[in-house]
């Protein structure tokens, strides 16, 4: 099994040509970004080829979530990715409405033959461990992009009381967003410093379980995206507005940590 580490374009600035060059030089295997936000699709495809980078499209449904999901999966599929990450549906849907929507999403996924990894993200149906657990039991084919930082924020905990949901989510995940959250937010200011060692350790335990599950499946690829965000997602210094940490360096450090976990 091969580990593939993707770099999110979230928070990166400058020309897309320079961004992909920087990502390639840093040793990433691919990029992840919202496919609907790509200005010049032909240029983007060519740059991916030039730098030998894979691509994971990210889609966000809005309005008519059925129409939006189908349209965006079709757009994402035009890049011939191995998987798609989806923020699909809404938390305000009733449970029955969520089940109906995800059944539709699974039919679209089957039509295109590309794994769709639904993210455990706030504002979406998978926003909490409780609701996700119920949905996973109802929908045995639903696949996840697991990002446990959101659940730590939602439950104001390190998920000690939600082991069943965490384990089932790990079992159903085909992609992972590596970001350390804490009891009061989805992103620690800087995971490299001593104050957050315990939180980093807890997340690394989950990340190691994810790797072991991927190995146990006999899969070809284990994929991860270090996905820390820029201000205002990242904390800033009062009065100055300066970011609490260097976003590029934090993501690069997280990629290094994940590669070490994979080798262990």
N, C-alpha and C positions, 0 to 999 in steps of 0.2 A: 504493500500500500504506500502511496506517495502522499506526503503532506504538501498542500498548496496553500500559500499564504497570500491573501488578497489585500490590496490597499484601497481603502475608501477614498473617494474624491472629495468627501465632505470636509470642508474647511481648507482645501487647497486653493491656491490663487495663481494667477498668471495664465499664460496661454496653455491650452490643453496639450500642445506638442511638448512644452517644457515639463508639464506635470507628469506625463507618461514617461518621458526620458528620465526624470528624477526617480520615479518609482522603479523603473527597470534597473537603473544603476544601483539602487539600494538593495536589489536582490529579491524583490517580490515576484510572485508567479503570475499575478493578474491584478485587475482592478474591479471595484464594485461601485456602481453609481446608479442614480435614477435615469433610466434610459429615455424617459420623456424629456429630460433636460438637455440632452445632447443636441447641440446646435447644428453641427455638420456631421451627419451619420456616416457618409462615405469617408470623410477624412478620419473620423474616429476609428472606423474599421481598419483603415490602412495603417494608422499609427499603432494599433494593437498588433497587427501583423509585423510591422517594422521592428517593434520592440519585443516580439515573441511573448506577448502578454495575453492571458485568458481574460474573459470578461463574465462577471455575474451581474445581470441587469436587476435593478431594484424598481419595484412598481408600487404606486400608492393609489388606491381606489378612492374616488370621491363621488358625491351625487348618487347617480344610479350605479350602485356597486356591481351589479351584474354586467351591465353594458361596459362599465369602466374596466372591470377585470378582464373580460374577453378581449377588449380592444388593446389593453396594455400587454397581455400575454402574447397576443399576435405581434405587437411591436417588439417585445423582448425576444421572441423566438426568431425574429429576423437576423439576430446576431449569432444564431446557432450556439447558444450557451449550453453548458452541461446542467445548469440549474438556474432558477429564478428565485429571488427573495421577494416576498410580498407582504405589504401592509394592506390587508384587504378586509372589507367589512368594517363595522363599527361596534364599539362597546354598548351603544344605546339600543342596539337590536335586542329583541327578546331572545332567550335561549333557543326557542324553536326556529326563529328567523335566522339565527346564526347557523344552526344545523342545516337548514334548507340552503342557505347561501354556500356553505362549504361543500355540500353535496354537488351543487352546481360547479363550484370551483374545481372539484375533483374530476368532473366530466370534461371540463375544458383542459385540465392538465393531461388527461388521458388522450384527448384529441390531438394535442401537440407533442406528446411523448417526451416532455421535459419535466423533471422534478420541480415542483413549486414548493419552496420552503416558507411557510407562513410564520412570521416573526412574533415572538412573545413580547409584544410591544404595547405600551400604554395607548389608550384611545381606541384600540382595536379589540376584537373579541377575545384575544388571548392575553389580555392585560393583566390577569391575575392567575395565581396557581390554582385557585378553586375552580374558576370557570374553565380554564384550560384542561384540567383533569376531567371534568365532566364532558367536555367536547371530545377529548381523545378517546374516552370510553365509548362514546356514541359513534365516532368516526374512525374506524381502525386503519384507514388508508391515509389519514391526514398526516402530512410531513411538516416538520418545524425547522425554522431557523431560531436556535435557542440563544436568548440574551437575558440571563438571569438578573442583570442589573435592574431591569424594570420591575421585576417582582420584589426585589429588596426594597425598592422605593415605595411600591404600592402597599406592601404589607408592613412597612416600617420594621423590618426584621432581616436577619440573615437566613431566613427560611427554615429555621429549626423545626417549625411545626408543619412543614409542607413537604416532607421527604417523599411521600408517595407521588405527589405532582412533579417534583424535581426529577425523580428517577424515571417516571413514565415519559416526561418531556425529553430527557436525555436519550432514551431508547428510540424515540420517534424523530430525532433530529438528523438532518442531512447537511446542515451547515451551522456554524457558530459565530456569533459576534463576541469577540473577546474585549470586554470592558468591565472594570470593577466598579460595582455600585456599592451603596451603603444604606443604612437605615433611613436616611433622610434625603436621598437623592440617587439618580441613576449613574453618577460619575464622580469618583473621588477626585480631589484636586490634582493629585500626582501620585500614582501607584508606586513610584520608585522610592518614596521616602518612608522613614521608620513608622510614622504615625499610622500608616495604612498597611503595614506588614500582615497583620492578622486577616484583614479583608482580602488582600492579594492572595494569601495562603488558602483561604476558603474557596475563592474562585478557581485557583489552580487545581484544587482537588476536584472540582466539577469538570474542569477542562480535561484533566487526565482521564476521568471516567468517560467523557465524550470520545476521546481518542481510542480508549480500550473497546468501547462499543463499536466504533467504526472498524477496528481491526477484527473484532469478533464476527462481523458481518461478511468479512472477506471482500470488502470493497476495494476498488482500485484507487480512489482518491479520498483523502480526509481534508476538508476545506475549512478555512477560518479567515475571518476578517477582523483585525484589531480596529475597533470602531469608537475611538474617542472623538468627541466633538469640540468645535471651536467655541469661543464666547458667543452668546451668553450661555450655551450648554456647559462650557467650561467655566469654572469660577474665575472671577477677576479680582484684582487688588483694588480695594476701595479708594475712591478719589482719582486714581490714575487710570483705571479701566484696563490695565495691563493683564494679560492672561496669567493664570496661576502657574502654568507650565508651558513648555514648548510642545505644541501638538504633534509636530512631525517626530520629534525625539521620543515622546511618550508612545506613539504608535510603533515606532521602530523597536523600542525596548520591549514592548509587549509581543511583537513578532518574534524577537529573540527568545523571550521567556517561553513562548509556545513551542518553538522549535526544540528547546531543551526538554520540555515536557514530553514531546513526541519521541525523542530519542531515549528517554528514561524507561 
